[in-house]
Amino acid sequence: MFNSLKFKVILFGFIFTFFSSFGQSYFLGLFNSSIRDALSITHGQFGSIYASATLFSSLLLIWVGKKIDDVNIFKFALFVIILLSFACFFF
């Protein structure tokens, strides 16, 4: 039982790590110039927006990190997958 649980946890961690590249930095790296052109912003403005979003997400992670122990990991993972899929599609 314990070895099976360890394997599931390792597999879960590997899958989420492997597929984590479809996040903020991945899309912004691919579409940096297109985003700046579409929004008519400079490199500096883009960098400021990106820095602000990164800072906000790091502060949010402090709060969410405390809560993750209190929720069902399957439901949380499903929620993250759905939101990430929506964000990728919307973007």
All heavy atoms as an XYZ file, in Angstrom:
739
protein
N       0.834     -1.196      0.000
C       0.000      0.000      0.000
C       0.875      1.254      0.000
O       0.648      2.164     -0.761
C      -0.929     -0.044      1.216
C      -1.750      1.185      1.418
S      -3.022      1.276      0.157
C      -3.820      2.751      0.622
N       1.884      1.278      0.874
C       2.723      2.468      0.996
C       3.543      2.702     -0.268
O       3.682      3.837     -0.722
C       3.624      2.338      2.224
C       4.412      3.583      2.506
C       3.769      4.734      2.949
C       5.780      3.615      2.329
C       4.484      5.883      3.200
C       6.500      4.762      2.577
C       5.848      5.896      3.030
N       4.084      1.635     -0.875
C       4.864      1.773     -2.100
C       3.989      2.244     -3.258
O       4.436      3.013     -4.101
C       5.553      0.466     -2.469
C       6.722      0.171     -1.552
O       7.304      1.086     -0.980
N       7.035     -1.094     -1.395
N       2.755      1.764     -3.307
C       1.825      2.195     -4.347
C       1.521      3.679     -4.205
O       1.460      4.409     -5.201
C       0.535      1.389     -4.264
O      -0.412      1.880     -5.164
N       1.339      4.145     -2.980
C       1.066      5.552     -2.727
C       2.272      6.402     -3.118
O       2.116      7.454     -3.735
C       0.704      5.772     -1.264
C       0.411      7.222     -0.854
C      -0.790      7.745     -1.625
C       0.170      7.301      0.631
N       3.483      5.944     -2.778
C       4.686      6.688     -3.150
C       4.792      6.816     -4.664
O       5.129      7.886     -5.174
C       5.950      6.008     -2.609
C       6.270      6.348     -1.181
C       7.705      6.067     -0.833
C       7.992      4.593     -0.757
N       9.323      4.304     -0.186
N       4.500      5.737     -5.385
C       4.574      5.772     -6.841
C       3.561      6.767     -7.408
O       3.871      7.535     -8.323
C       4.339      4.379     -7.427
C       4.321      4.360     -8.924
C       5.499      4.498     -9.641
C       3.127      4.232     -9.612
C       5.493      4.508    -11.022
C       3.103      4.240    -10.994
C       4.293      4.370    -11.696
N       2.351      6.778     -6.859
C       1.320      7.700     -7.338
C       1.722      9.149     -7.092
O       1.511     10.004     -7.953
C      -0.020      7.401     -6.654
C      -0.672      6.127     -7.131
C      -1.962      5.879     -6.391
C      -2.586      4.556     -6.814
N      -3.815      4.281     -6.074
N       2.296      9.422     -5.932
C       2.721     10.785     -5.613
C       3.857     11.214     -6.530
O       3.868     12.340     -7.054
C       3.126     10.905     -4.130
C       3.791     12.240     -3.840
C       1.919     10.704     -3.236
N       4.808     10.334     -6.770
C       5.923     10.650     -7.667
C       5.423     10.855     -9.085
O       5.833     11.790     -9.772
C       7.001      9.553     -7.599
C       7.699      9.603     -6.241
C       8.017      9.700     -8.722
C       8.631      8.447     -5.972
N       4.524     10.001     -9.546
C       3.962     10.139    -10.884
C       3.182     11.452    -11.017
O       3.315     12.171    -12.012
C       3.056      8.948    -11.203
C       2.436      8.941    -12.594
C       3.528      8.852    -13.661
C       1.478      7.777    -12.729
N       2.391     11.783    -10.017
C       1.643     13.041    -10.002
C       2.599     14.232    -10.093
O       2.400     15.141    -10.898
C       0.807     13.123     -8.724
C       0.082     14.421     -8.546
C      -1.111     14.645     -9.200
C       0.593     15.409     -7.722
C      -1.790     15.840     -9.026
C      -0.082     16.597     -7.551
C      -1.275     16.816     -8.205
N       3.636     14.227     -9.294
C       4.618     15.312     -9.315
C       5.326     15.415    -10.654
O       5.543     16.513    -11.171
N       5.683     14.289    -11.238
C       6.355     14.284    -12.531
C       5.450     14.850    -13.618
O       5.879     15.683    -14.430
C       6.796     12.869    -12.909
C       7.407     12.791    -14.275
C       8.705     13.219    -14.492
C       6.672     12.312    -15.344
C       9.268     13.164    -15.759
C       7.217     12.250    -16.606
C       8.521     12.674    -16.818
N       4.202     14.416    -13.640
C       3.269     14.885    -14.673
C       3.054     16.392    -14.556
O       3.103     17.113    -15.549
C       1.930     14.116    -14.593
C       2.141     12.672    -15.060
C       0.850     14.796    -15.424
C       0.960     11.764    -14.822
N       2.838     16.883    -13.344
C       2.616     18.317    -13.181
C       3.883     19.123    -13.473
O       3.807     20.231    -13.992
C       2.069     18.625    -11.789
C       0.580     18.766    -11.791
C      -0.230     17.679    -12.059
C      -0.013     19.982    -11.554
C      -1.596     17.797    -12.084
C      -1.385     20.120    -11.573
C      -2.181     19.028    -11.841
N       5.037     18.578    -13.169
C       6.282     19.271    -13.498
C       6.513     19.271    -15.001
O       6.897     20.281    -15.587
C       7.478     18.599    -12.790
O       7.262     18.648    -11.381
C       8.775     19.302    -13.124
N       6.259     18.147    -15.651
C       6.485     18.019    -17.083
C       5.593     18.961    -17.881
O       6.025     19.581    -18.846
C       6.248     16.568    -17.515
C       6.514     16.324    -18.971
C       7.809     16.265    -19.446
C       5.468     16.169    -19.851
C       8.072     16.044    -20.785
C       5.702     15.942    -21.201
C       7.010     15.884    -21.670
N       4.352     19.091    -17.475
C       3.410     19.917    -18.212
C       3.323     21.357    -17.692
O       2.462     22.121    -18.115
C       2.015     19.292    -18.199
C       1.921     18.059    -19.056
C       1.833     16.800    -18.479
C       1.959     18.169    -20.431
C       1.763     15.667    -19.265
C       1.893     17.035    -21.230
C       1.797     15.789    -20.642
N       4.208     21.753    -16.801
C       4.140     23.107    -16.243
C       4.711     24.163    -17.179
O       4.616     25.346    -16.889
C       4.873     23.164    -14.903
O       6.267     23.005    -15.105
N       5.292     23.775    -18.300
C       5.874     24.776    -19.198
C       4.820     25.622    -19.882
O       5.128     26.677    -20.418
C       6.745     24.096    -20.248
O       5.962     23.316    -21.120
N       3.572     25.184    -19.895
C       2.511     25.957    -20.532
C       1.970     27.008    -19.573
O       0.783     27.102    -19.323
C       1.378     25.042    -20.994
C       1.839     23.992    -21.958
C       1.964     22.681    -21.558
C       2.188     24.346    -23.244
C       2.393     21.711    -22.450
C       2.634     23.390    -24.141
C       2.733     22.070    -23.736
N       2.845     27.812    -19.071
C       2.453     28.850    -18.123
C       2.781     30.229    -18.654
O       3.001     30.448    -19.846
N       2.816     31.132    -17.749
C       3.012     32.539    -18.064
C       4.292     32.789    -18.854
O       4.258     33.417    -19.917
C       3.035     33.302    -16.735
C       3.308     34.763    -16.835
C       3.303     35.403    -15.455
O       2.640     34.939    -14.541
N       4.034     36.468    -15.316
N       5.406     32.313    -18.390
C       6.679     32.590    -19.055
C       6.757     31.949    -20.437
O       7.342     32.528    -21.363
C       7.843     32.084    -18.199
O       7.844     32.739    -16.967
N       6.183     30.789    -20.591
C       6.214     30.081    -21.880
C       5.501     30.895    -22.957
O       6.042     31.145    -24.027
C       5.563     28.705    -21.713
C       5.520     27.890    -22.969
C       6.655     27.249    -23.440
C       4.340     27.758    -23.685
C       6.616     26.484    -24.602
C       4.291     26.998    -24.840
C       5.431     26.365    -25.289
O       5.393     25.617    -26.427
N       4.279     31.318    -22.660
C       3.517     32.077    -23.647
C       4.106     33.459    -23.885
O       4.146     33.940    -25.012
C       2.048     32.187    -23.238
C       1.251     30.988    -23.606
C       0.813     30.104    -22.644
C       0.951     30.736    -24.932
C       0.076     28.987    -22.997
C       0.218     29.619    -25.295
C      -0.215     28.744    -24.316
N       4.558     34.099    -22.839
C       5.132     35.422    -23.026
C       6.440     35.355    -23.799
O       6.759     36.264    -24.560
C       5.338     36.103    -21.677
C       4.047     36.481    -20.962
C       4.349     37.120    -19.622
C       3.196     37.382    -21.806
N       7.180     34.297    -23.632
C       8.399     34.126    -24.412
C       8.107     33.909    -25.888
O       8.823     34.410    -26.757
N       7.052     33.183    -26.176
C       6.688     32.926    -27.570
C       6.064     34.137    -28.258
O       6.340     34.408    -29.430
C       5.695     31.764    -27.651
C       6.233     30.363    -27.459
C       5.082     29.361    -27.522
C       7.261     30.026    -28.511
N       5.217     34.830    -27.538
C       4.412     35.879    -28.161
C       4.753     37.287    -27.676
O       3.928     38.197    -27.792
C       2.927     35.601    -27.918
C       2.483     34.269    -28.431
C       2.095     33.268    -27.555
C       2.462     34.010    -29.787
C       1.686     32.033    -28.020
C       2.050     32.780    -30.267
C       1.664     31.787    -29.381
N       5.946     37.484    -27.166
C       6.360     38.774    -26.620
C       6.152     39.901    -27.613
O       5.475     40.890    -27.324
C       7.825     38.687    -26.184
C       8.323     39.945    -25.523
O       7.703     40.988    -25.583
N       9.460     39.837    -24.883
N       6.706     39.787    -28.792
C       6.614     40.880    -29.759
C       5.174     41.070    -30.261
O       4.735     42.207    -30.465
C       7.560     40.644    -30.930
O       7.252     39.436    -31.579
N       4.448     39.990    -30.438
C       3.048     40.100    -30.882
C       2.192     40.817    -29.845
O       1.331     41.633    -30.199
C       2.466     38.720    -31.153
O       3.198     38.054    -32.134
N       2.421     40.511    -28.576
C       1.661     41.155    -27.500
C       1.976     42.640    -27.458
O       1.070     43.485    -27.382
C       1.967     40.497    -26.134
C       1.462     39.068    -26.103
C       1.346     41.309    -24.999
C       1.961     38.267    -24.915
N       3.254     42.981    -27.516
C       3.638     44.394    -27.489
C       3.067     45.157    -28.682
O       2.611     46.284    -28.538
C       5.158     44.544    -27.447
C       5.749     44.262    -26.074
C       7.230     44.562    -25.991
N       8.008     43.608    -26.789
C       8.566     43.882    -27.963
N       8.471     45.076    -28.488
N       9.228     42.955    -28.626
N       3.105     44.534    -29.850
C       2.553     45.188    -31.044
C       1.040     45.369    -30.937
O       0.506     46.434    -31.278
C       2.882     44.385    -32.300
C       4.360     44.415    -32.636
O       5.067     45.326    -32.143
O       4.807     43.519    -33.384
N       0.343     44.354    -30.472
C      -1.116     44.422    -30.364
C      -1.562     45.458    -29.336
O      -2.583     46.131    -29.520
C      -1.681     43.057    -30.003
N      -0.804     45.600    -28.255
C      -1.166     46.542    -27.196
C      -0.489     47.897    -27.346
O      -0.745     48.812    -26.547
C      -0.826     45.947    -25.826
C      -1.550     44.654    -25.461
C      -1.046     44.117    -24.132
C      -3.049     44.869    -25.413
N       0.398     48.019    -28.320
C       1.153     49.258    -28.559
C       1.881     49.731    -27.304
O       1.738     50.877    -26.866
C       0.232     50.369    -29.075
O      -0.377     49.991    -30.282
N       2.653     48.817    -26.699
C       3.425     49.166    -25.510
C       4.908     48.954    -25.795
O       5.291     48.213    -26.698
C       2.987     48.346    -24.274
C       3.126     46.837    -24.521
C       1.568     48.696    -23.867
C       2.803     45.977    -23.321
N       5.734     49.616    -25.003
C       7.185     49.524    -25.172
C       7.725     48.322    -24.415
O       7.008     47.683    -23.630
C       7.866     50.798    -24.650
O       7.656     50.876    -23.233
C       7.306     52.045    -25.327
N       9.015     48.058    -24.617
C       9.674     46.979    -23.869
C       9.613     47.252    -22.367
O       9.381     46.335    -21.567
C      11.133     46.850    -24.305
C      11.315     46.264    -25.661
N      11.276     44.917    -25.890
C      11.557     46.859    -26.860
C      11.474     44.684    -27.174
N      11.653     45.863    -27.796
N       9.821     48.508    -21.984
C       9.789     48.868    -20.563
C       8.423     48.683    -19.938
O       8.302     48.193    -18.808
N       7.389     49.081    -20.658
C       6.020     48.894    -20.141
C       5.688     47.407    -20.023
O       5.081     46.976    -19.040
C       5.016     49.579    -21.067
C       5.088     51.089    -21.022
C       4.252     51.739    -22.109
O       4.153     51.220    -23.224
N       3.648     52.874    -21.784
N       6.101     46.645    -21.028
C       5.867     45.202    -20.983
C       6.583     44.581    -19.791
O       6.016     43.763    -19.067
C       6.339     44.562    -22.292
C       6.050     43.101    -22.390
C       4.802     42.655    -22.776
C       7.032     42.169    -22.096
C       4.520     41.305    -22.860
C       6.772     40.813    -22.184
C       5.513     40.384    -22.571
N       7.829     44.986    -19.582
C       8.590     44.473    -18.442
C       7.972     44.844    -17.115
O       7.966     44.043    -16.172
N       7.433     46.054    -17.010
C       6.783     46.486    -15.766
C       5.524     45.674    -15.492
O       5.259     45.278    -14.352
C       6.430     47.972    -15.848
O       7.585     48.750    -15.948
N       4.744     45.435    -16.532
C       3.528     44.626    -16.376
C       3.898     43.204    -15.963
O       3.297     42.628    -15.049
C       2.700     44.632    -17.676
C       2.142     46.025    -17.940
C       1.568     43.611    -17.604
C       1.568     46.214    -19.334
N       4.907     42.647    -16.616
C       5.345     41.286    -16.309
C       5.884     41.190    -14.884
O       5.567     40.250    -14.150
C       6.410     40.846    -17.314
C       6.862     39.431    -17.158
C       6.036     38.378    -17.510
C       8.124     39.131    -16.642
C       6.438     37.069    -17.373
C       8.534     37.817    -16.496
C       7.694     36.803    -16.868
O       8.093     35.507    -16.722
N       6.678     42.184    -14.474
C       7.223     42.189    -13.111
C       6.110     42.310    -12.074
O       6.135     41.626    -11.039
C       8.222     43.327    -12.957
N       5.130     43.161    -12.352
C       4.003     43.323    -11.424
C       3.203     42.027    -11.292
O       2.822     41.635    -10.186
C       3.082     44.442    -11.893
O       3.769     45.657    -11.944
N       2.946     41.385    -12.423
C       2.194     40.123    -12.397
C       2.971     39.045    -11.640
O       2.395     38.274    -10.870
C       1.895     39.665    -13.816
N       4.282     39.002    -11.847
C       5.110     38.012    -11.155
C       5.129     38.271     -9.650
O       5.023     37.334     -8.843
C       6.543     38.024    -11.721
O       6.483     37.762    -13.122
C       7.405     36.977    -11.047
N       5.258     39.524     -9.259
C       5.255     39.877     -7.835
C       3.914     39.541     -7.195
O       3.861     38.963     -6.107
C       5.578     41.360     -7.664
C       5.703     41.867     -6.238
C       6.841     41.145     -5.517
C       5.941     43.351     -6.227
N       2.831     39.880     -7.876
C       1.494     39.577     -7.349
C       1.289     38.072     -7.197
O       0.760     37.607     -6.185
C       0.414     40.176     -8.257
C      -0.978     39.868     -7.796
C      -1.511     40.497     -6.685
C      -1.747     38.934     -8.458
C      -2.790     40.197     -6.248
C      -3.030     38.634     -8.036
C      -3.552     39.273     -6.923
N       1.723     37.308     -8.205
C       1.536     35.855     -8.125
C       2.384     35.248     -7.007
O       1.968     34.287     -6.369
C       1.849     35.193     -9.461
O       3.211     35.313     -9.781
N       3.554     35.810     -6.748
C       4.379     35.275     -5.654
C       3.742     35.577     -4.301
O       3.804     34.752     -3.383
C       5.791     35.847     -5.719
O       5.802     37.230     -5.437
N       3.122     36.724     -4.166
C       2.415     37.040     -2.923
C       1.175     36.161     -2.759
O       0.861     35.720     -1.654
C       2.032     38.521     -2.892
C       3.200     39.497     -2.809
C       2.699     40.930     -2.950
C       3.977     39.320     -1.527
N       0.496     35.902     -3.853
C      -0.668     35.029     -3.821
C      -0.278     33.600     -3.451
O      -1.007     32.908     -2.739
C      -1.380     35.057     -5.173
C      -2.694     34.312     -5.288
C      -3.746     34.957     -4.393
C      -3.164     34.325     -6.733
N       0.887     33.184     -3.904
C       1.358     31.830     -3.621
C       1.568     31.598     -2.120
O       1.355     30.489     -1.633
C       2.659     31.565     -4.383
C       3.215     30.164     -4.327
C       2.221     29.179     -4.928
C       4.530     30.092     -5.077
N       1.952     32.641     -1.406
C       2.121     32.516      0.045
C       0.792     32.139      0.691
O       0.728     31.252      1.551
C       2.666     33.834      0.641
C       4.082     34.083      0.141
C       2.624     33.799      2.162
C       4.621     35.459      0.478
N      -0.291     32.788      0.269
C      -1.610     32.501      0.828
C      -2.123     31.146      0.364
O      -2.646     30.362      1.158
C      -2.577     33.612      0.428
C      -3.959     33.393      0.933
C      -4.410     33.576      2.205
C      -5.071     32.923      0.174
N      -5.737     33.255      2.275
C      -6.174     32.846      1.046
C      -5.249     32.564     -1.153
C      -7.422     32.435      0.632
C      -6.495     32.150     -1.572
C      -7.558     32.091     -0.679
N      -2.003     30.866     -0.919
C      -2.504     29.598     -1.472
C      -1.685     28.427     -0.924
O      -2.231     27.353     -0.675
C      -2.471     29.621     -3.020
C      -2.810     28.261     -3.595
C      -3.422     30.662     -3.544
N      -0.399     28.622     -0.720
C       0.460     27.553     -0.206
C       0.022     27.040      1.151
O       0.140     25.853      1.450
N      -0.516     27.925      1.975
C      -1.019     27.509      3.295
C      -2.298     26.687      3.161
O      -2.554     25.800      3.950
C      -1.312     28.728      4.161
C      -0.115     29.511      4.580
C      -0.581     30.660      5.458
C       0.403     31.789      5.454
N      -0.068     32.936      6.219
N      -3.090     27.000      2.165
C      -4.390     26.356      2.001
C      -4.308     24.987      1.318
O      -5.230     24.201      1.427
C      -5.327     27.249      1.175
C      -5.541     28.619      1.737
C      -6.363     28.550      2.976
C      -6.643     29.961      3.486
N      -7.271     29.958      4.781
N      -3.230     24.711      0.612
C      -3.154     23.488     -0.194
C      -3.222     22.223      0.674
O      -3.710     21.191      0.222
C      -1.889     23.481     -1.077
C      -1.969     22.385     -2.134
C      -0.646     23.317     -0.257
C      -3.016     22.585     -3.149
N      -2.780     22.320      1.917
C      -2.831     21.156      2.797
C      -4.247     20.826      3.249
O      -4.506     19.729      3.730
C      -1.941     21.375      4.024
C      -0.471     21.420      3.673
O      -0.092     20.783      2.666
O       0.292     22.089      4.382
N      -5.152     21.773      3.097
C      -6.522     21.591      3.577
C      -7.500     21.157      2.498
O      -8.670     20.941      2.785
C      -7.035     22.897      4.204
C      -6.180     23.345      5.367
O      -5.593     22.482      6.036
O      -6.101     24.564      5.606
N      -7.048     21.050      1.240
C      -7.954     20.700      0.153
C      -7.576     19.353     -0.442
O      -6.457     18.879     -0.276
C      -7.954     21.775     -0.969
C      -8.434     23.105     -0.446
C      -6.602     21.909     -1.597
N      -8.523     18.766     -1.125
C      -8.297     17.508     -1.817
C      -7.393     17.791     -3.019
O      -7.707     18.619     -3.864
C      -9.646     16.943     -2.284
C      -9.518     15.626     -2.997
O      -8.468     15.268     -3.536
N     -10.606     14.886     -3.010
N      -6.266     17.110     -3.094
C      -5.282     17.381     -4.136
C      -5.830     17.073     -5.531
O      -5.481     17.749     -6.498
C      -3.959     16.632     -3.863
C      -2.818     17.193     -4.727
C      -4.089     15.166     -4.107
C      -2.403     18.553     -4.373
N      -6.694     16.072     -5.644
C      -7.291     15.757     -6.941
C      -8.168     16.904     -7.433
O      -8.092     17.314     -8.585
C      -8.098     14.457     -6.867
C      -8.761     14.112     -8.163
C      -8.025     13.580     -9.214
C     -10.119     14.335     -8.342
C      -8.629     13.282    -10.422
C     -10.736     14.042     -9.541
C      -9.982     13.506    -10.591
N      -9.008     17.442     -6.542
C      -9.871     18.561     -6.912
C      -9.047     19.800     -7.251
O      -9.348     20.520     -8.193
C     -10.853     18.876     -5.789
C     -11.934     17.839     -5.621
C     -12.871     18.212     -4.502
C     -13.913     17.131     -4.299
N     -14.807     17.445     -3.175
N      -7.997     20.032     -6.479
C      -7.127     21.170     -6.745
C      -6.438     21.022     -8.103
O      -6.388     21.971     -8.888
C      -6.079     21.313     -5.634
C      -5.118     22.434     -5.868
C      -5.496     23.745     -5.638
C      -3.839     22.177     -6.329
C      -4.613     24.791     -5.863
C      -2.945     23.205     -6.559
C      -3.341     24.518     -6.323
N      -5.927     19.829     -8.382
C      -5.250     19.585     -9.654
C      -6.215     19.752    -10.821
O      -5.864     20.352    -11.849
C      -4.638     18.187     -9.663
N      -7.417     19.257    -10.674
C      -8.428     19.404    -11.722
C      -8.772     20.878    -11.939
O      -8.875     21.345    -13.081
C      -9.684     18.612    -11.356
C     -10.774     18.542    -12.403
C     -10.256     17.859    -13.671
C     -11.973     17.796    -11.848
N      -8.904     21.618    -10.864
C      -9.177     23.053    -10.936
C      -8.047     23.781    -11.664
O      -8.290     24.625    -12.534
C      -9.352     23.605     -9.516
C      -9.635     25.068     -9.450
C     -10.840     25.580     -9.880
C      -8.683     25.935     -8.937
C     -11.100     26.936     -9.806
C      -8.932     27.295     -8.856
C     -10.143     27.794     -9.289
N      -6.810     23.452    -11.339
C      -5.652     24.077    -11.990
C      -5.620     23.738    -13.473
O      -5.375     24.612    -14.319
C      -4.341     23.643    -11.296
C      -3.126     24.023    -12.121
C      -4.254     24.241     -9.909
N      -5.881     22.497    -13.814
C      -5.879     22.079    -15.221
C      -6.956     22.818    -16.012
O      -6.713     23.298    -17.123
C      -6.054     20.553    -15.334
C      -4.794     19.846    -14.831
C      -6.361     20.140    -16.765
C      -4.963     18.355    -14.657
N      -8.144     22.938    -15.445
C      -9.234     23.632    -16.130
C      -8.901     25.111    -16.315
O      -9.067     25.665    -17.412
C     -10.564     23.446    -15.376
C     -11.022     21.996    -15.497
C     -11.629     24.407    -15.885
C     -12.182     21.636    -14.592
N      -8.410     25.759    -15.262
C      -8.059     27.173    -15.382
C      -6.913     27.386    -16.366
O      -6.943     28.342    -17.152
C      -7.674     27.746    -14.018
C      -8.813     28.113    -13.094
C      -8.281     28.676    -11.783
C      -9.750     29.110    -13.740
N      -5.929     26.526    -16.329
C      -4.802     26.655    -17.254
C      -5.243     26.441    -18.695
O      -4.830     27.171    -19.596
C      -3.690     25.668    -16.888
C      -2.415     25.750    -17.707
C      -1.793     27.129    -17.627
C      -1.419     24.709    -17.202
N      -6.108     25.469    -18.912
C      -6.635     25.240    -20.258
C      -7.428     26.441    -20.753
O      -7.283     26.863    -21.914
C      -7.541     24.007    -20.264
O      -6.829     22.876    -19.880
N      -8.254     27.008    -19.884
C      -9.024     28.185    -20.249
C      -8.090     29.348    -20.576
O      -8.295     30.065    -21.571
C      -9.987     28.578    -19.125
C     -10.729     29.851    -19.375
C     -11.765     29.886    -20.287
C     -10.371     31.017    -18.724
C     -12.452     31.082    -20.537
C     -11.036     32.202    -18.971
C     -12.075     32.225    -19.875
N      -7.086     29.556    -19.742
C      -6.147     30.660    -19.967
C      -5.391     30.492    -21.285
O      -5.220     31.459    -22.040
C      -5.162     30.763    -18.803
N      -4.961     29.277    -21.581
C      -4.258     29.011    -22.844
C      -5.181     29.263    -24.031
O      -4.773     29.881    -25.021
C      -3.729     27.576    -22.887
S      -2.379     27.266    -21.751
N      -6.408     28.794    -23.944
C      -7.361     28.983    -25.030
C      -7.696     30.462    -25.205
O      -7.731     30.984    -26.308
C      -8.631     28.180    -24.767
C      -9.682     28.348    -25.825
C      -9.530     27.741    -27.060
C     -10.794     29.127    -25.581
C     -10.487     27.911    -28.061
C     -11.762     29.301    -26.563
C     -11.601     28.697    -27.811
N      -7.940     31.159    -24.090
C      -8.294     32.568    -24.130
C      -7.151     33.404    -24.684
O      -7.345     34.320    -25.458
C      -8.680     33.054    -22.738
C      -9.055     34.503    -22.674
C     -10.267     34.935    -23.193
C      -8.206     35.424    -22.093
C     -10.621     36.285    -23.133
C      -8.552     36.762    -22.046
C      -9.750     37.190    -22.561
N      -5.941     33.057    -24.287
C      -4.767     33.795    -24.755
C      -4.560     33.617    -26.242
O      -4.257     34.507    -26.969
C      -3.536     33.356    -23.982
C      -2.338     34.219    -24.234
C      -2.298     35.491    -23.707
C      -1.286     33.775    -24.974
C      -1.204     36.296    -23.929
C      -0.190     34.579    -25.205
C      -0.146     35.853    -24.680
